[in-house]
Amino acid sequence: LQMTRYNEEYAEIEINREDMLSLTRRMTLKRTSIIRVAGAYIDSDGFIDGTFNTRFLKLSVPERVKNLEIAKVIPFADANRNLKRYRIPDKNRGKDSLWQLLMGARAAGLENDSLLDIFYDIMAEKYQTDQEYGVFLYYDRYDIPSKAADHERLGESERVFEYLICGVCRVSGDYEPEKPECGFLFPAYSQGGALMNCIDIFQANEAHPHNEFAEMLLQ
């Protein structure tokens, strides 16, 4: 019933797989432009065990590889099936909305811990699981290449797409993450630009999605 309610209220928009490929082609250790990674570890009772926030290049190589594997799951997901795009209506993009919070976190390049702490608190309250989990956030800046009329690359980029990726993963042992169960890409990317009123939501299990996560992001 919850799935039906938010699918009816928030119109889905078709994702162009070529747009996602523009992002995923760069998500390798040598080509990535991810600047910052932040996150929190939360137990099944909603208690935040700890947080972290650092520049991506300060991570060890193994840690960079691990975080890239988490981040790229979202844009690599099966578009319009496991990764769906939703338009956030005007009424849900006002003062004190989650949209405003994410816009602020993006503008700060994940360097505003106060905003991130609010997001972690919302996750701890809303997310439903019986497992300890981690919330992993990534800030990336994609220099969109300029192209001529024949689609040949001209060289210098004219625009930059700044965006956040979030992956929510079960963790075990010494906070070792599994593959993301859900996540998002914000703002959505289309035809060389940002759709500021749209968000791409990832659900690993299409048959049993975390509806509460999607509803949290859209309200």
Helices and strands as residue ranges (DSSP letters): H 2-9, E 12-13, H 17-24, E 34-42, E 48-55, G 56-58, H 61-76, E 83-87, G 90-92, H 98-107, H 113-126, E 133-144, E 159-172, E 176-186, E 188-190, E 193-195, E 198-203, H 211-218
